[in-house]
Structure formats: C-alpha cells, structure tokens
Amino acid sequence: MKFKKHSILPGFGLSLGFTMLYISILIILPLSMIFINTTSLGWEKFFEIVTEPRVVASYKLSFGASFVAACINVIFGVLIAWVLVRYQFPGKRIIDGLVDLPFALPTAVAGIALTTLYAENGWIGQFLSFKVAFTPLGITIALTFIGLPFVVRMVQPVLQNFDQEMEEASSSLGANRLQTFVKVILPELFPAALTGFVLAFARAIGEYGSVVFIAGNMPMKTEITPLLIMTKLEQYDYAGATAIAAVMLVITFLILFIINIIQWWTNRNFV
C-alpha cells in the first residue's frame, strides 16, 4: 500500500504562484523598467550614448577590475577558508568573524577607510613607491575587499565536509602534496570556488560606495560605470542612465549565463 507524501510547505501550485509573484515584483518588474525607459531614446540615440568613448572606458574599467578582484579573491579566499577549517590557533573565531565584516560595513565607510590607508600620505600609501589611491589598482583593492567573504563562505562548508581519509589514502599511494591537492582536493573545491567567483564578480560590477572615494573619478581613467549612471541621474537624464544600465545588465547576464554553464559542466563531471 502506497502512502501519499505530504509536503510541509504549501502545494506546488500555491508555492510556485508565490514564488513567481515575489520574483516579478522584486526582480522582473524593476529590471523591465530599465528597458522600457530606454525605448524612448530610439536606436540611434541609444547607440550614441552607450558607445561614447567615456562610457566605453568605464565599461572596460568596471568589468576588468571586477574580474581581477574576483580572481584574487578565489586564490586568497580558498587559502583563508583552508586555514580557518584545518588549523586551530588563538583568535580563530575573531578572524572568522572579521571575514564577514565587508557584508556589515557600509560601503561608503569602507571606501573612506581604504582611501585613508592607500593615499600618498596614508598609513600604507606613504611607504609605497607607486600610487594606489585614485588609480585602477585602488579600485581593484576596493572590489577585492567587498568580494572576499563570498569565496570564503562558499568554500568553507566544502572543506568542513571533506573526508580527510581521501588525502591520507592519496599520500599512502605515493602522491606528494601537490598531486594530492590537484587530483583529490581541487575537484571537490572547484565548483564552490567557481560559485564564489561568480558572486564576488557580480557584486563587484555594481559596487559604488566603496569605489567612488578611492577611484578619484577621473574620466577615461578611473571612472566606473555606476558613477556615470549616478551622474546622469543627477542631471535628470533618466533615459541616458537607463541606457547605460541596460548595457551593463545585458553584458552581466551574458557573463553570468556563460559561467553558469561552466558550473553545470563542472558539477556534471566532478560530482
């Protein structure tokens, strides 16, 4: 005799309805307004705005710095997660809590703090032989700061659940540390690290508060795309702002779509 399975949550129809309503109100409707406002420009005016040299330079800086920052976070995020999971040391819980600080800290405060540190007369900047604040390097540092928790928190649970007996078996079969990491540990970490990369990259693309102070906002050099959007909004050029935002949205969606395909492929082959 078969017993019907009862779900704790409401039935599929009701749950799906609430889900679609929630997503439509919070995500689909606001994003659709970007494209609706853009239609008032016409194709010729739209392409004229989104292909201005100043705007194109901001695209390159925003996406380039976000990509570099996300790559840095993958490397050091995995290392930090490894230390927090595998080792016991005084102050471990404090460091573990500090990882989440960029989530709680207002981004403007982070930007001011980083600018104070890395300016030419700052606590760190005065000892450097090269300029950090008001350069693309400073922007990358700010984006690295706000994206680090994503990688650490994605990798940490995987390391906690990882069976260390597999490492011992690999070592007993004659593999060295590098071979054990590449052949045994990395395949388990890769999907989580890739997800952390996606989250850090997505967060960095739209970041404004922590970047606007340390960037210097020099056109064609250190001007990020979110700042251009804010500038057009302050000038009441809503159509121009939404045109740039639409391009950012489409490019970001395509990048995340490609990365999601890579995630699907890695999960299929590694899991």
C-alpha positions in Angstrom: 0.0 0.0 0.0 1.4 3.3 -1.1 1.2 6.4 1.2 0.9 9.8 -0.4 3.8 12.0 0.5 2.8 15.2 2.3 4.9 18.3 1.9 5.4 20.6 4.9 5.2 23.7 2.6 2.1 24.5 0.6 1.3 22.6 -2.6 3.3 23.1 -5.8 0.7 25.4 -7.4 0.5 27.8 -4.5 4.2 27.8 -3.8 5.0 28.4 -7.5 2.5 31.2 -7.5 4.0 33.0 -4.5 7.5 32.4 -6.0 6.7 34.0 -9.3 4.8 36.9 -7.7 7.7 37.6 -5.4 10.3 37.4 -8.2 8.2 39.5 -10.5 7.7 42.3 -8.0 11.3 42.4 -6.7 13.3 41.5 -9.9 11.5 41.2 -13.2 9.4 44.4 -12.9 12.2 46.7 -11.8 14.6 45.4 -14.5 11.9 45.6 -17.2 11.6 49.3 -16.4 15.2 49.8 -17.5 14.4 48.6 -21.0 11.0 50.5 -21.1 12.7 53.8 -20.2 15.4 53.1 -22.8 12.9 52.7 -25.7 12.1 56.5 -25.5 15.6 57.2 -26.9 15.4 55.4 -30.2 18.2 53.1 -31.6 20.4 55.9 -33.0 20.4 57.9 -29.8 20.8 54.7 -27.7 23.9 53.6 -29.5 25.3 57.1 -29.5 25.1 57.2 -25.6 26.3 53.7 -24.9 29.3 53.9 -27.3 30.7 57.2 -26.2 34.5 56.9 -25.5 34.0 57.9 -21.9 31.3 55.3 -21.4 33.2 52.5 -23.1 36.3 53.3 -21.0 34.1 52.9 -17.9 32.9 49.5 -19.1 36.4 48.3 -19.5 37.4 49.5 -16.1 34.4 48.2 -14.3 34.4 44.7 -15.8 38.2 44.5 -15.9 38.7 45.5 -12.3 35.8 43.2 -11.2 37.3 40.2 -13.0 40.8 40.8 -11.5 39.4 41.3 -8.0 37.3 38.1 -8.3 40.3 36.1 -9.4 42.4 37.4 -6.4 39.5 36.5 -4.1 39.4 33.0 -5.4 43.1 32.4 -4.6 43.2 34.0 -1.2 39.6 33.1 -0.3 40.4 29.4 -0.7 43.6 29.9 1.4 41.8 31.7 4.2 39.0 29.1 4.2 41.6 26.3 4.4 43.3 28.0 7.4 40.0 28.5 9.2 38.9 24.9 8.7 42.2 22.9 9.0 44.0 24.7 11.8 43.4 25.7 15.4 45.0 28.9 16.7 44.3 31.7 19.2 41.9 34.3 17.8 40.5 32.0 15.2 36.9 32.9 15.9 37.7 36.6 15.7 39.3 36.2 12.3 36.4 34.1 11.2 34.0 36.9 12.2 36.2 39.5 10.5 35.7 37.7 7.2 32.0 38.8 7.2 32.8 42.4 8.1 32.5 43.7 4.4 28.9 42.4 4.5 28.0 44.5 7.5 30.2 47.6 7.0 28.6 50.4 5.0 30.4 50.6 1.6 31.0 54.3 1.9 32.8 53.7 5.2 34.9 51.0 3.6 35.8 53.4 0.7 36.8 56.2 3.1 38.9 53.8 5.2 40.7 52.4 2.1 41.4 55.8 0.7 42.8 56.9 4.1 45.1 53.9 4.1 46.3 54.0 0.5 46.5 57.7 -0.3 50.0 59.1 -0.9 50.2 60.3 2.7 48.2 57.4 4.1 49.3 54.8 6.7 50.2 52.3 4.0 50.5 54.6 0.9 53.3 56.7 2.3 55.6 53.6 2.3 54.8 52.5 -1.2 56.9 53.6 -4.2 53.9 53.6 -6.5 50.5 55.2 -6.4 47.4 53.2 -5.2 44.6 55.6 -4.4 43.0 57.3 -7.4 44.2 54.6 -9.8 42.7 51.4 -11.2 44.8 49.5 -8.7 42.9 51.2 -5.9 39.6 50.3 -7.5 40.7 46.7 -7.6 41.7 46.7 -4.0 38.3 48.1 -3.0 36.5 45.4 -5.1 38.6 42.7 -3.6 37.7 43.9 -0.1 33.9 43.7 -0.7 34.1 40.4 -2.6 36.3 38.2 -0.3 33.5 36.9 2.0 31.7 35.3 -0.9 34.5 32.9 -1.8 35.4 32.1 1.8 31.8 31.3 2.8 31.3 29.1 -0.3 34.5 27.1 0.1 34.4 26.7 3.9 31.5 24.2 4.1 33.1 22.0 1.4 36.3 21.8 3.4 34.5 21.1 6.6 32.6 18.1 5.0 35.6 16.9 3.0 36.8 13.4 4.1 40.4 13.7 5.1 40.9 10.0 4.7 41.0 10.5 1.0 44.1 12.7 1.5 45.7 10.0 3.6 44.9 7.4 1.0 46.4 9.5 -1.7 49.6 10.1 0.4 49.8 6.3 1.2 49.7 5.6 -2.5 52.8 7.8 -3.1 51.3 11.1 -4.1 53.1 14.2 -3.0 51.2 17.3 -1.6 50.8 19.0 -4.9 49.4 15.9 -6.6 47.0 15.3 -3.7 45.8 18.8 -3.9 45.3 18.8 -7.7 43.9 15.3 -8.0 41.9 14.9 -4.8 41.1 18.2 -3.2 40.8 20.6 -6.1 38.0 18.7 -7.9 35.9 19.0 -4.7 36.7 22.7 -4.2 36.3 23.8 -7.8 32.5 24.1 -8.0 32.3 26.0 -4.7 35.2 28.3 -5.6 33.6 29.0 -9.0 30.4 29.9 -7.3 32.3 32.2 -5.0 33.9 33.8 -8.0 30.6 34.4 -9.7 29.1 36.0 -6.6 32.2 38.2 -6.0 32.3 39.2 -9.7 28.6 40.1 -9.7 28.9 42.1 -6.5 31.9 44.0 -7.8 30.4 45.0 -11.1 27.6 47.0 -9.4 29.7 48.3 -6.5 29.6 52.1 -6.0 30.1 53.2 -2.4 33.5 51.6 -1.6 34.9 52.6 -5.0 33.8 56.1 -5.6 36.2 57.5 -2.9 39.3 55.6 -3.8 38.8 55.9 -7.6 39.3 59.6 -7.9 36.6 59.6 -10.7 38.8 60.9 -13.5 37.1 60.5 -16.8 38.7 57.9 -19.2 41.0 56.8 -16.4 39.3 55.9 -13.0 35.6 56.5 -13.7 33.5 53.4 -13.1 30.1 52.8 -14.9 27.9 53.0 -11.8 29.3 56.6 -11.3 28.3 57.6 -14.8 24.8 56.3 -14.2 24.6 58.3 -11.0 25.9 61.4 -12.8 23.2 61.1 -15.5 20.5 60.6 -12.8 21.7 63.8 -11.0 21.4 65.6 -14.3 17.8 64.2 -14.7 18.9 62.3 -17.8 16.9 59.2 -16.9 16.9 57.8 -20.4 20.6 58.1 -20.7 21.2 56.5 -17.3 18.9 53.5 -18.1 20.6 53.1 -21.5 24.0 52.6 -19.8 22.3 50.4 -17.1 20.7 48.3 -19.8 24.1 47.6 -21.5 25.6 46.7 -18.1 22.6 44.4 -17.4 22.9 42.6 -20.7 26.6 42.1 -20.5 26.5 40.9 -16.9 23.7 38.5 -17.7 25.6 37.0 -20.6 28.8 36.6 -18.5 26.8 35.0 -15.6 25.0 32.8 -18.1 28.3 31.5 -19.5 29.7 31.0 -16.0 26.5 29.1 -15.0 27.1 26.8 -18.0 30.6 26.2 -16.8 29.3 25.5 -13.3 26.8 23.0 -14.7 29.5 21.3 -16.7 31.9 21.1 -13.7 29.2 19.7 -11.4 28.3 17.1 -14.0 31.9 16.0 -14.4 33.3 16.4 -10.9 30.3 15.3 -8.8 
